[in-house]
Amino acid sequence: MPKTLEFIADHLPRVTVEDVRRFSAAVEIRDAWAFAAELQAFVHERVEAVELPASLEMEPVEQTLTRKASALRAHTRWLPSETDIQRGRAVRLEAFNQPHNLPLPEFARLANKSRQQIYKDIDARRLLALNVGPRGQKLPDWQLDPVKQQLTQAVLHAVEGIDNWTLYRTLSEPLEGLGGRSPVDAVTADSIDDVAKAVFNVLSVH
């Protein structure tokens, strides 16, 4: 008997006297206990008599998962269309040109630092910088606030490999876990670690 049917047969629920009473309107049952035992044996025999095709026999769990994963895998890799790419560029450019994103010279002036120092801070992942092609770099002005800058720096140091635009959106857009506020709006001097954890959860960084 195939392993699948053997497993089913061995785990069939017992036929009870209560089950037998379902037949009382159709047949006269003199010994409910004996009838239940005979019915149990009958069902077991019928299950054992079934022949399953080899493809339906019990397979190892790993093999089952591999087969199901393969069925979910697309035959062709998804690639963005030209329209998708253009739309993405337009959205990014719009964000890049928001008033709170300052050109590097302007940010350096407000931070009372040299441009060279700002470049060094960007390279050392102490500051978040955005760029769109040859338009130069811009920095979100929230990094002029010491607390918000500490949050940004904590995120930058913990999530190497995630692009700056993803970090920018995660830091600046509302999060449900922060009561609908963005991380840079919600953070305080006492909550930097907690807000950073909320950002890491969104980015699946643990």
BAPA-567040 format. One record per atom (N, C-alpha, C): residue in three letters; chain; x, y, z. Coordinates in steps of 0.05 Angstrom, whole numbers. Example, Ala and Ser with C-alpha at 12.3 -4.5 7.8 and 13.67 -1.06 7.14 Angstrom:
SITE / ALA / A / 264 / -114 / 156
SITE / ALA / A / 246 / -90 / 156
SITE / ALA / A / 264 / -66 / 156
SITE / SER / A / 257 / -45 / 142
SITE / SER / A / 273 / -21 / 143
SITE / SER / A / 258 / 1 / 157
//
This chain:
SITE / MET / A / 17 / -24 / 0
SITE / MET / A / 0 / 0 / 0
SITE / MET / A / 18 / 25 / 0
SITE / PRO / A / 12 / 45 / -17
SITE / PRO / A / 28 / 69 / -18
SITE / PRO / A / 29 / 82 / 10
SITE / LYS / A / 51 / 96 / 15
SITE / LYS / A / 55 / 108 / 42
SITE / LYS / A / 33 / 128 / 48
SITE / THR / A / 23 / 143 / 28
SITE / THR / A / 2 / 162 / 33
SITE / THR / A / -23 / 149 / 44
SITE / LEU / A / -32 / 126 / 31
SITE / LEU / A / -56 / 112 / 41
SITE / LEU / A / -51 / 99 / 67
SITE / GLU / A / -26 / 89 / 71
SITE / GLU / A / -19 / 76 / 96
SITE / GLU / A / -22 / 96 / 119
SITE / PHE / A / -13 / 120 / 114
SITE / PHE / A / -15 / 141 / 135
SITE / PHE / A / -44 / 147 / 141
SITE / ILE / A / -60 / 150 / 119
SITE / ILE / A / -89 / 156 / 123
SITE / ILE / A / -103 / 134 / 138
SITE / ALA / A / -97 / 109 / 130
SITE / ALA / A / -111 / 86 / 143
SITE / ALA / A / -104 / 85 / 173
SITE / ASP / A / -79 / 90 / 180
SITE / ASP / A / -70 / 89 / 208
SITE / ASP / A / -81 / 112 / 225
SITE / HIS / A / -91 / 133 / 211
SITE / HIS / A / -100 / 156 / 226
SITE / HIS / A / -130 / 162 / 223
SITE / LEU / A / -144 / 142 / 213
SITE / LEU / A / -173 / 146 / 210
SITE / LEU / A / -186 / 148 / 238
SITE / PRO / A / -205 / 166 / 242
SITE / PRO / A / -218 / 167 / 268
SITE / PRO / A / -235 / 142 / 274
SITE / ARG / A / -237 / 135 / 299
SITE / ARG / A / -252 / 111 / 306
SITE / ARG / A / -282 / 115 / 301
SITE / VAL / A / -295 / 94 / 291
SITE / VAL / A / -324 / 94 / 288
SITE / VAL / A / -336 / 90 / 315
SITE / THR / A / -353 / 108 / 324
SITE / THR / A / -365 / 106 / 351
SITE / THR / A / -394 / 97 / 349
SITE / VAL / A / -405 / 91 / 372
SITE / VAL / A / -434 / 83 / 374
SITE / VAL / A / -451 / 106 / 364
SITE / GLU / A / -443 / 130 / 370
SITE / GLU / A / -459 / 153 / 361
SITE / GLU / A / -459 / 154 / 330
SITE / ASP / A / -437 / 147 / 318
SITE / ASP / A / -436 / 146 / 288
SITE / ASP / A / -455 / 125 / 278
SITE / VAL / A / -456 / 102 / 291
SITE / VAL / A / -473 / 80 / 283
SITE / VAL / A / -502 / 87 / 283
SITE / ARG / A / -510 / 104 / 302
SITE / ARG / A / -538 / 111 / 304
SITE / ARG / A / -548 / 126 / 280
SITE / ARG / A / -530 / 137 / 264
SITE / ARG / A / -539 / 150 / 239
SITE / ARG / A / -553 / 131 / 220
SITE / PHE / A / -547 / 104 / 223
SITE / PHE / A / -559 / 84 / 205
SITE / PHE / A / -584 / 72 / 216
SITE / SER / A / -592 / 80 / 240
SITE / SER / A / -615 / 66 / 253
SITE / SER / A / -641 / 69 / 238
SITE / ALA / A / -644 / 90 / 222
SITE / ALA / A / -669 / 94 / 207
SITE / ALA / A / -670 / 76 / 182
SITE / ALA / A / -646 / 66 / 174
SITE / ALA / A / -645 / 50 / 150
SITE / ALA / A / -642 / 21 / 155
SITE / VAL / A / -629 / 13 / 177
SITE / VAL / A / -625 / -15 / 183
SITE / VAL / A / -630 / -20 / 213
SITE / GLU / A / -636 / -45 / 219
SITE / GLU / A / -640 / -53 / 247
SITE / GLU / A / -613 / -62 / 258
SITE / ILE / A / -603 / -48 / 278
SITE / ILE / A / -577 / -54 / 290
SITE / ILE / A / -582 / -67 / 318
SITE / ARG / A / -573 / -92 / 320
SITE / ARG / A / -577 / -107 / 345
SITE / ARG / A / -555 / -102 / 365
SITE / ASP / A / -530 / -98 / 354
SITE / ASP / A / -507 / -94 / 372
SITE / ASP / A / -491 / -70 / 361
SITE / ALA / A / -495 / -47 / 373
SITE / ALA / A / -483 / -23 / 363
SITE / ALA / A / -452 / -24 / 364
SITE / TRP / A / -441 / -36 / 386
SITE / TRP / A / -412 / -37 / 389
SITE / TRP / A / -400 / -55 / 367
SITE / ALA / A / -413 / -78 / 362
SITE / ALA / A / -403 / -97 / 342
SITE / ALA / A / -405 / -84 / 314
SITE / PHE / A / -427 / -70 / 309
SITE / PHE / A / -430 / -57 / 283
SITE / PHE / A / -409 / -36 / 279
SITE / ALA / A / -403 / -21 / 300
SITE / ALA / A / -383 / 0 / 297
SITE / ALA / A / -355 / -12 / 290
SITE / ALA / A / -348 / -35 / 303
SITE / ALA / A / -323 / -48 / 298
SITE / ALA / A / -322 / -58 / 269
SITE / GLU / A / -344 / -70 / 260
SITE / GLU / A / -344 / -81 / 233
SITE / GLU / A / -343 / -58 / 212
SITE / LEU / A / -356 / -36 / 218
SITE / LEU / A / -355 / -13 / 200
SITE / LEU / A / -327 / -1 / 199
SITE / GLN / A / -314 / -1 / 222
SITE / GLN / A / -286 / 9 / 222
SITE / GLN / A / -268 / -8 / 205
SITE / ALA / A / -271 / -34 / 208
SITE / ALA / A / -254 / -53 / 192
SITE / ALA / A / -260 / -50 / 162
SITE / PHE / A / -286 / -46 / 156
SITE / PHE / A / -294 / -44 / 128
SITE / PHE / A / -281 / -19 / 115
SITE / VAL / A / -282 / 4 / 129
SITE / VAL / A / -271 / 28 / 118
SITE / VAL / A / -241 / 25 / 114
SITE / HIS / A / -228 / 12 / 134
SITE / HIS / A / -199 / 8 / 133
SITE / HIS / A / -192 / -9 / 109
SITE / GLU / A / -207 / -30 / 104
SITE / GLU / A / -201 / -47 / 82
SITE / GLU / A / -205 / -32 / 55
SITE / ARG / A / -225 / -15 / 53
SITE / ARG / A / -230 / -1 / 29
SITE / ARG / A / -207 / 19 / 23
SITE / VAL / A / -197 / 32 / 44
SITE / VAL / A / -175 / 51 / 40
SITE / VAL / A / -150 / 36 / 31
SITE / GLU / A / -145 / 13 / 43
SITE / GLU / A / -122 / -3 / 35
SITE / GLU / A / -123 / -13 / 6
SITE / ALA / A / -147 / -16 / -3
SITE / ALA / A / -151 / -27 / -30
SITE / ALA / A / -146 / -6 / -52
SITE / VAL / A / -146 / 19 / -45
SITE / VAL / A / -142 / 40 / -65
SITE / VAL / A / -113 / 40 / -74
SITE / GLU / A / -110 / 44 / -101
SITE / GLU / A / -83 / 46 / -112
SITE / GLU / A / -79 / 74 / -123
SITE / LEU / A / -60 / 88 / -111
SITE / LEU / A / -54 / 115 / -120
SITE / LEU / A / -32 / 115 / -141
SITE / PRO / A / -33 / 134 / -160
SITE / PRO / A / -10 / 137 / -178
SITE / PRO / A / 15 / 145 / -162
SITE / ALA / A / 38 / 138 / -172
SITE / ALA / A / 63 / 143 / -158
SITE / ALA / A / 67 / 173 / -153
SITE / SER / A / 56 / 190 / -170
SITE / SER / A / 59 / 219 / -166
SITE / SER / A / 45 / 230 / -142
SITE / LEU / A / 26 / 214 / -131
SITE / LEU / A / 11 / 223 / -108
SITE / LEU / A / 20 / 211 / -82
SITE / GLU / A / 40 / 194 / -83
SITE / GLU / A / 50 / 182 / -59
SITE / GLU / A / 64 / 202 / -42
SITE / MET / A / 67 / 196 / -16
SITE / MET / A / 79 / 214 / 3
SITE / MET / A / 108 / 221 / -5
SITE / GLU / A / 115 / 247 / -6
SITE / GLU / A / 141 / 255 / -13
SITE / GLU / A / 154 / 270 / 11
SITE / PRO / A / 180 / 271 / 12
SITE / PRO / A / 193 / 285 / 34
SITE / PRO / A / 185 / 314 / 35
SITE / VAL / A / 185 / 325 / 59
SITE / VAL / A / 176 / 353 / 63
SITE / VAL / A / 193 / 372 / 46
SITE / GLU / A / 220 / 368 / 46
SITE / GLU / A / 237 / 385 / 30
SITE / GLU / A / 230 / 384 / 1
SITE / GLN / A / 224 / 360 / -9
SITE / GLN / A / 217 / 357 / -37
SITE / GLN / A / 191 / 371 / -43
SITE / THR / A / 172 / 369 / -24
SITE / THR / A / 146 / 382 / -28
SITE / THR / A / 149 / 412 / -30
SITE / LEU / A / 165 / 423 / -11
SITE / LEU / A / 169 / 452 / -11
SITE / LEU / A / 183 / 462 / -36
SITE / THR / A / 202 / 446 / -46
SITE / THR / A / 217 / 453 / -70
SITE / THR / A / 198 / 453 / -94
SITE / ARG / A / 181 / 433 / -95
SITE / ARG / A / 162 / 431 / -117
SITE / ARG / A / 142 / 454 / -117
SITE / LYS / A / 132 / 462 / -93
SITE / LYS / A / 113 / 484 / -91
SITE / LYS / A / 127 / 511 / -98
SITE / ALA / A / 152 / 514 / -88
SITE / ALA / A / 166 / 538 / -94
SITE / ALA / A / 171 / 541 / -124
SITE / SER / A / 177 / 519 / -137
SITE / SER / A / 182 / 520 / -166
SITE / SER / A / 157 / 528 / -181
SITE / ALA / A / 134 / 519 / -171
SITE / ALA / A / 109 / 526 / -184
SITE / ALA / A / 103 / 556 / -182
SITE / LEU / A / 113 / 569 / -161
SITE / LEU / A / 108 / 597 / -157
SITE / LEU / A / 128 / 615 / -172
SITE / ARG / A / 150 / 603 / -182
SITE / ARG / A / 171 / 619 / -194
SITE / ARG / A / 163 / 626 / -223
SITE / ALA / A / 165 / 651 / -230
SITE / ALA / A / 158 / 660 / -257
SITE / ALA / A / 178 / 649 / -277
SITE / HIS / A / 168 / 643 / -301
SITE / HIS / A / 185 / 632 / -322
SITE / HIS / A / 204 / 653 / -333
SITE / THR / A / 195 / 678 / -332
SITE / THR / A / 212 / 700 / -342
SITE / THR / A / 215 / 721 / -320
SITE / ARG / A / 239 / 732 / -319
SITE / ARG / A / 244 / 753 / -298
SITE / ARG / A / 230 / 779 / -305
SITE / TRP / A / 218 / 791 / -284
SITE / TRP / A / 204 / 816 / -289
SITE / TRP / A / 224 / 839 / -293
SITE / LEU / A / 219 / 854 / -314
SITE / LEU / A / 236 / 878 / -319
SITE / LEU / A / 217 / 902 / -322
SITE / PRO / A / 225 / 925 / -311
SITE / PRO / A / 208 / 948 / -314
SITE / PRO / A / 207 / 957 / -343
SITE / SER / A / 183 / 967 / -351
SITE / SER / A / 181 / 977 / -378
SITE / SER / A / 193 / 1005 / -379
SITE / GLU / A / 195 / 1015 / -403
SITE / GLU / A / 206 / 1042 / -406
SITE / GLU / A / 188 / 1063 / -392
SITE / THR / A / 162 / 1058 / -393
SITE / THR / A / 143 / 1076 / -379
SITE / THR / A / 148 / 1075 / -349
SITE / ASP / A / 152 / 1051 / -338
SITE / ASP / A / 157 / 1048 / -309
SITE / ASP / A / 182 / 1063 / -302
SITE / ILE / A / 203 / 1061 / -318
SITE / ILE / A / 228 / 1074 / -312
SITE / ILE / A / 225 / 1105 / -313
SITE / GLN / A / 211 / 1114 / -333
SITE / GLN / A / 207 / 1143 / -335
SITE / GLN / A / 190 / 1154 / -312
SITE / ARG / A / 170 / 1139 / -304
SITE / ARG / A / 153 / 1147 / -282
SITE / ARG / A / 169 / 1148 / -256
SITE / GLY / A / 187 / 1128 / -252
SITE / GLY / A / 204 / 1127 / -228
SITE / GLY / A / 223 / 1151 / -227
SITE / ARG / A / 234 / 1157 / -250
SITE / ARG / A / 252 / 1180 / -252
SITE / ARG / A / 238 / 1206 / -245
SITE / ALA / A / 213 / 1209 / -255
SITE / ALA / A / 198 / 1233 / -250
SITE / ALA / A / 192 / 1236 / -220
SITE / VAL / A / 184 / 1214 / -208
SITE / VAL / A / 178 / 1215 / -179
SITE / VAL / A / 203 / 1222 / -163
SITE / ARG / A / 225 / 1210 / -170
SITE / ARG / A / 250 / 1216 / -156
SITE / ARG / A / 259 / 1245 / -160
SITE / LEU / A / 256 / 1255 / -184
SITE / LEU / A / 264 / 1283 / -189
SITE / LEU / A / 246 / 1302 / -174
SITE / GLU / A / 221 / 1296 / -172
SITE / GLU / A / 202 / 1313 / -157
SITE / GLU / A / 211 / 1314 / -127
SITE / ALA / A / 218 / 1291 / -116
SITE / ALA / A / 227 / 1290 / -88
SITE / ALA / A / 253 / 1305 / -85
SITE / PHE / A / 271 / 1302 / -104
SITE / PHE / A / 297 / 1314 / -104
SITE / PHE / A / 294 / 1345 / -102
SITE / ASN / A / 274 / 1355 / -116
SITE / ASN / A / 270 / 1384 / -118
SITE / ASN / A / 253 / 1396 / -95
SITE / GLN / A / 246 / 1380 / -76
SITE / GLN / A / 230 / 1390 / -53
SITE / GLN / A / 247 / 1411 / -38
SITE / PRO / A / 234 / 1432 / -28
SITE / PRO / A / 249 / 1454 / -15
SITE / PRO / A / 267 / 1445 / 9
SITE / HIS / A / 259 / 1423 / 22
SITE / HIS / A / 274 / 1415 / 46
SITE / HIS / A / 300 / 1400 / 38
SITE / ASN / A / 303 / 1394 / 13
SITE / ASN / A / 328 / 1381 / 4
SITE / ASN / A / 346 / 1403 / -7
SITE / LEU / A / 367 / 1408 / 8
SITE / LEU / A / 385 / 1431 / 2
SITE / LEU / A / 409 / 1423 / -15
SITE / PRO / A / 417 / 1440 / -34
SITE / PRO / A / 442 / 1436 / -48
SITE / PRO / A / 465 / 1435 / -28
SITE / LEU / A / 485 / 1419 / -35
SITE / LEU / A / 507 / 1415 / -16
SITE / LEU / A / 520 / 1441 / -7
SITE / PRO / A / 525 / 1461 / -24
SITE / PRO / A / 537 / 1486 / -14
SITE / PRO / A / 519 / 1500 / 6
SITE / GLU / A / 493 / 1500 / 1
SITE / GLU / A / 475 / 1513 / 20
SITE / GLU / A / 474 / 1498 / 47
SITE / PHE / A / 473 / 1471 / 46
SITE / PHE / A / 474 / 1456 / 70
SITE / PHE / A / 499 / 1461 / 86
SITE / ALA / A / 522 / 1462 / 72
SITE / ALA / A / 548 / 1467 / 86
SITE / ALA / A / 547 / 1494 / 99
SITE / ARG / A / 536 / 1514 / 86
SITE / ARG / A / 535 / 1541 / 98
SITE / ARG / A / 518 / 1541 / 123
SITE / LEU / A / 495 / 1529 / 122
SITE / LEU / A / 477 / 1528 / 145
SITE / LEU / A / 488 / 1511 / 168
SITE / ALA / A / 504 / 1491 / 161
SITE / ALA / A / 516 / 1474 / 181
SITE / ALA / A / 542 / 1486 / 192
SITE / ASN / A / 550 / 1508 / 180
SITE / ASN / A / 575 / 1521 / 188
SITE / ASN / A / 599 / 1502 / 185
SITE / LYS / A / 599 / 1488 / 162
SITE / LYS / A / 621 / 1470 / 156
SITE / LYS / A / 631 / 1475 / 127
SITE / SER / A / 655 / 1466 / 121
SITE / SER / A / 665 / 1469 / 94
SITE / SER / A / 652 / 1447 / 76
SITE / ARG / A / 653 / 1452 / 51
SITE / ARG / A / 643 / 1432 / 32
SITE / ARG / A / 659 / 1406 / 34
SITE / GLN / A / 685 / 1409 / 38
SITE / GLN / A / 701 / 1385 / 40
SITE / GLN / A / 693 / 1368 / 64
SITE / GLN / A / 686 / 1382 / 86
SITE / GLN / A / 677 / 1366 / 110
SITE / GLN / A / 651 / 1352 / 105
SITE / ILE / A / 633 / 1366 / 90
SITE / ILE / A / 607 / 1353 / 84
SITE / ILE / A / 611 / 1329 / 66
SITE / TYR / A / 629 / 1331 / 47
SITE / TYR / A / 636 / 1308 / 30
SITE / TYR / A / 647 / 1285 / 47
SITE / LYS / A / 664 / 1291 / 66
SITE / LYS / A / 675 / 1271 / 83
SITE / LYS / A / 653 / 1258 / 100
SITE / ASP / A / 635 / 1274 / 110
SITE / ASP / A / 613 / 1263 / 126
SITE / ASP / A / 595 / 1245 / 110
SITE / ILE / A / 591 / 1252 / 85
SITE / ILE / A / 575 / 1235 / 67
SITE / ILE / A / 589 / 1208 / 62
SITE / ASP / A / 615 / 1210 / 56
SITE / ASP / A / 630 / 1185 / 51
SITE / ASP / A / 631 / 1167 / 75
SITE / ALA / A / 632 / 1179 / 99
SITE / ALA / A / 633 / 1164 / 124
SITE / ALA / A / 605 / 1156 / 134
SITE / ARG / A / 585 / 1161 / 118
SITE / ARG / A / 557 / 1154 / 125
SITE / ARG / A / 548 / 1167 / 151
SITE / ARG / A / 557 / 1192 / 154
SITE / ARG / A / 547 / 1208 / 176
SITE / ARG / A / 524 / 1226 / 167
SITE / LEU / A / 522 / 1230 / 141
SITE / LEU / A / 501 / 1246 / 129
SITE / LEU / A / 488 / 1232 / 106
SITE / LEU / A / 462 / 1235 / 102
SITE / LEU / A / 447 / 1224 / 80
SITE / LEU / A / 446 / 1244 / 57
SITE / ALA / A / 456 / 1236 / 34
SITE / ALA / A / 456 / 1253 / 10
SITE / ALA / A / 441 / 1239 / -12
SITE / LEU / A / 427 / 1256 / -28
SITE / LEU / A / 411 / 1246 / -51
SITE / LEU / A / 423 / 1256 / -77
SITE / ASN / A / 420 / 1241 / -98
SITE / ASN / A / 429 / 1251 / -124
SITE / ASN / A / 412 / 1240 / -146
SITE / VAL / A / 409 / 1255 / -167
SITE / VAL / A / 394 / 1247 / -191
SITE / VAL / A / 412 / 1254 / -215
SITE / GLY / A / 427 / 1234 / -225
SITE / GLY / A / 443 / 1239 / -248
SITE / GLY / A / 464 / 1261 / -243
SITE / PRO / A / 468 / 1279 / -262
SITE / PRO / A / 489 / 1299 / -260
SITE / PRO / A / 480 / 1325 / -246
SITE / ARG / A / 459 / 1324 / -230
SITE / ARG / A / 448 / 1348 / -218
SITE / ARG / A / 461 / 1355 / -191
SITE / GLY / A / 482 / 1340 / -184
SITE / GLY / A / 495 / 1345 / -159
SITE / GLY / A / 481 / 1331 / -136
SITE / GLN / A / 490 / 1337 / -112
SITE / GLN / A / 478 / 1324 / -88
SITE / GLN / A / 462 / 1344 / -72
SITE / LYS / A / 441 / 1333 / -60
SITE / LYS / A / 425 / 1349 / -41
SITE / LYS / A / 422 / 1333 / -15
SITE / LEU / A / 419 / 1348 / 6
SITE / LEU / A / 417 / 1336 / 33
SITE / LEU / A / 391 / 1345 / 46
SITE / PRO / A / 376 / 1327 / 57
SITE / PRO / A / 352 / 1335 / 72
SITE / PRO / A / 359 / 1353 / 95
SITE / ASP / A / 344 / 1376 / 98
SITE / ASP / A / 351 / 1396 / 118
SITE / ASP / A / 346 / 1387 / 146
SITE / TRP / A / 331 / 1364 / 150
SITE / TRP / A / 327 / 1355 / 177
SITE / TRP / A / 353 / 1348 / 191
SITE / GLN / A / 374 / 1343 / 175
SITE / GLN / A / 400 / 1335 / 187
SITE / GLN / A / 415 / 1359 / 199
SITE / LEU / A / 403 / 1383 / 197
SITE / LEU / A / 414 / 1406 / 211
SITE / LEU / A / 406 / 1405 / 240
SITE / ASP / A / 385 / 1389 / 246
SITE / ASP / A / 377 / 1386 / 274
SITE / ASP / A / 393 / 1363 / 286
SITE / PRO / A / 407 / 1368 / 309
SITE / PRO / A / 424 / 1347 / 320
SITE / PRO / A / 411 / 1320 / 326
SITE / VAL / A / 386 / 1321 / 336
SITE / VAL / A / 372 / 1296 / 343
SITE / VAL / A / 365 / 1281 / 318
SITE / LYS / A / 354 / 1295 / 298
SITE / LYS / A / 346 / 1282 / 273
SITE / LYS / A / 371 / 1271 / 258
SITE / GLN / A / 393 / 1286 / 261
SITE / GLN / A / 418 / 1277 / 248
SITE / GLN / A / 429 / 1252 / 262
SITE / GLN / A / 425 / 1250 / 288
SITE / GLN / A / 434 / 1226 / 303
SITE / GLN / A / 418 / 1202 / 294
SITE / LEU / A / 391 / 1206 / 290
SITE / LEU / A / 375 / 1184 / 280
SITE / LEU / A / 384 / 1176 / 252
SITE / THR / A / 388 / 1195 / 234
SITE / THR / A / 396 / 1189 / 207
SITE / THR / A / 423 / 1174 / 207
SITE / GLN / A / 441 / 1183 / 223
SITE / GLN / A / 467 / 1170 / 224
SITE / GLN / A / 465 / 1142 / 235
SITE / ALA / A / 448 / 1138 / 255
SITE / ALA / A / 445 / 1111 / 267
SITE / ALA / A / 434 / 1092 / 245
SITE / VAL / A / 415 / 1102 / 229
SITE / VAL / A / 404 / 1085 / 208
SITE / VAL / A / 425 / 1080 / 186
SITE / LEU / A / 440 / 1100 / 178
SITE / LEU / A / 460 / 1097 / 157
SITE / LEU / A / 481 / 1076 / 165
SITE / HIS / A / 489 / 1076 / 191
SITE / HIS / A / 509 / 1058 / 200
SITE / HIS / A / 499 / 1029 / 202
SITE / ALA / A / 473 / 1025 / 205
SITE / ALA / A / 462 / 998 / 209
SITE / ALA / A / 453 / 985 / 184
SITE / VAL / A / 450 / 1000 / 162
SITE / VAL / A / 436 / 988 / 138
SITE / VAL / A / 453 / 991 / 113
SITE / GLU / A / 478 / 984 / 114
SITE / GLU / A / 495 / 985 / 90
SITE / GLU / A / 483 / 967 / 69
SITE / GLY / A / 483 / 977 / 44
SITE / GLY / A / 472 / 960 / 23
SITE / GLY / A / 445 / 969 / 14
SITE / ILE / A / 431 / 986 / 30
SITE / ILE / A / 405 / 996 / 22
SITE / ILE / A / 409 / 1024 / 10
SITE / ASP / A / 397 / 1029 / -13
SITE / ASP / A / 403 / 1054 / -27
SITE / ASP / A / 392 / 1078 / -11
SITE / ASN / A / 404 / 1101 / -16
SITE / ASN / A / 397 / 1125 / -1
SITE / ASN / A / 368 / 1135 / -6
SITE / TRP / A / 358 / 1129 / -30
SITE / TRP / A / 330 / 1138 / -35
SITE / TRP / A / 310 / 1122 / -18
SITE / THR / A / 315 / 1097 / -15
SITE / THR / A / 298 / 1080 / 3
SITE / THR / A / 300 / 1090 / 31
SITE / LEU / A / 324 / 1097 / 41
SITE / LEU / A / 327 / 1107 / 68
SITE / LEU / A / 313 / 1134 / 71
SITE / TYR / A / 315 / 1151 / 51
SITE / TYR / A / 303 / 1177 / 52
SITE / TYR / A / 272 / 1174 / 55
SITE / ARG / A / 261 / 1157 / 38
SITE / ARG / A / 231 / 1154 / 40
SITE / ARG / A / 223 / 1142 / 66
SITE / THR / A / 238 / 1122 / 76
SITE / THR / A / 231 / 1110 / 101
SITE / THR / A / 233 / 1129 / 124
SITE / LEU / A / 252 / 1147 / 124
SITE / LEU / A / 256 / 1166 / 146
SITE / LEU / A / 236 / 1189 / 144
SITE / SER / A / 226 / 1196 / 120
SITE / SER / A / 210 / 1220 / 117
SITE / SER / A / 180 / 1215 / 113
SITE / GLU / A / 173 / 1190 / 109
SITE / GLU / A / 144 / 1184 / 104
SITE / GLU / A / 131 / 1173 / 129
SITE / PRO / A / 105 / 1176 / 133
SITE / PRO / A / 91 / 1167 / 157
SITE / PRO / A / 93 / 1137 / 161
SITE / LEU / A / 96 / 1129 / 186
SITE / LEU / A / 97 / 1101 / 193
SITE / LEU / A / 74 / 1095 / 213
SITE / GLU / A / 60 / 1073 / 208
SITE / GLU / A / 38 / 1066 / 225
SITE / GLU / A / 48 / 1061 / 254
SITE / GLY / A / 72 / 1049 / 256
SITE / GLY / A / 83 / 1043 / 283
SITE / GLY / A / 90 / 1068 / 299
SITE / LEU / A / 90 / 1091 / 286
SITE / LEU / A / 97 / 1117 / 299
SITE / LEU / A / 72 / 1135 / 300
SITE / GLY / A / 49 / 1123 / 299
SITE / GLY / A / 24 / 1138 / 301
SITE / GLY / A / 19 / 1155 / 277
SITE / GLY / A / 29 / 1146 / 253
SITE / GLY / A / 24 / 1161 / 229
SITE / GLY / A / 43 / 1184 / 225
SITE / ARG / A / 64 / 1187 / 242
SITE / ARG / A / 84 / 1207 / 238
SITE / ARG / A / 109 / 1195 / 225
SITE / SER / A / 124 / 1212 / 211
SITE / SER / A / 149 / 1202 / 200
SITE / SER / A / 170 / 1199 / 222
SITE / PRO / A / 190 / 1182 / 218
SITE / PRO / A / 211 / 1180 / 238
SITE / PRO / A / 224 / 1206 / 245
SITE / VAL / A / 230 / 1223 / 225
SITE / VAL / A / 244 / 1248 / 231
SITE / VAL / A / 226 / 1268 / 245
SITE / ASP / A / 200 / 1265 / 243
SITE / ASP / A / 181 / 1282 / 258
SITE / ASP / A / 176 / 1271 / 286
SITE / ALA / A / 178 / 1245 / 289
SITE / ALA / A / 171 / 1233 / 314
SITE / ALA / A / 194 / 1232 / 334
SITE / VAL / A / 219 / 1232 / 324
SITE / VAL / A / 242 / 1227 / 341
SITE / VAL / A / 247 / 1250 / 361
SITE / THR / A / 255 / 1242 / 385
SITE / THR / A / 263 / 1261 / 405
SITE / THR / A / 290 / 1252 / 416
SITE / ALA / A / 302 / 1268 / 433
SITE / ALA / A / 328 / 1260 / 444
SITE / ALA / A / 327 / 1234 / 460
SITE / ASP / A / 304 / 1228 / 471
SITE / ASP / A / 300 / 1204 / 488
SITE / ASP / A / 290 / 1180 / 472
SITE / SER / A / 283 / 1184 / 447
SITE / SER / A / 271 / 1162 / 432
SITE / SER / A / 286 / 1154 / 407
SITE / ILE / A / 311 / 1162 / 405
SITE / ILE / A / 326 / 1156 / 380
SITE / ILE / A / 327 / 1126 / 375
SITE / ASP / A / 333 / 1110 / 396
SITE / ASP / A / 336 / 1081 / 392
SITE / ASP / A / 309 / 1069 / 384
SITE / ASP / A / 287 / 1077 / 397
SITE / ASP / A / 261 / 1066 / 391
SITE / ASP / A / 252 / 1073 / 363
SITE / VAL / A / 257 / 1097 / 355
SITE / VAL / A / 249 / 1105 / 328
SITE / VAL / A / 266 / 1091 / 307
SITE / ALA / A / 292 / 1088 / 313
SITE / ALA / A / 309 / 1073 / 295
SITE / ALA / A / 300 / 1045 / 292
SITE / LYS / A / 290 / 1032 / 313
SITE / LYS / A / 280 / 1005 / 311
SITE / LYS / A / 256 / 1004 / 293
SITE / ALA / A / 238 / 1024 / 294
SITE / ALA / A / 215 / 1025 / 277
SITE / ALA / A / 224 / 1027 / 248
SITE / VAL / A / 245 / 1042 / 242
SITE / VAL / A / 256 / 1044 / 215
SITE / VAL / A / 267 / 1017 / 206
SITE / PHE / A / 282 / 1004 / 224
SITE / PHE / A / 294 / 978 / 217
SITE / PHE / A / 272 / 958 / 211
SITE / ASN / A / 250 / 959 / 226
SITE / ASN / A / 228 / 940 / 221
SITE / ASN / A / 217 / 943 / 192
SITE / VAL / A / 214 / 968 / 184
SITE / VAL / A / 204 / 973 / 157
SITE / VAL / A / 224 / 964 / 136
SITE / LEU / A / 249 / 967 / 142
SITE / LEU / A / 270 / 959 / 123
SITE / LEU / A / 278 / 929 / 126
SITE / SER / A / 265 / 915 / 144
SITE / SER / A / 271 / 887 / 150
SITE / SER / A / 300 / 883 / 157
SITE / VAL / A / 310 / 901 / 174
SITE / VAL / A / 337 / 899 / 184
SITE / VAL / A / 336 / 893 / 214
SITE / HIS / A / 349 / 871 / 222
SITE / HIS / A / 348 / 863 / 250
SITE / HIS / A / 376 / 859 / 261
//
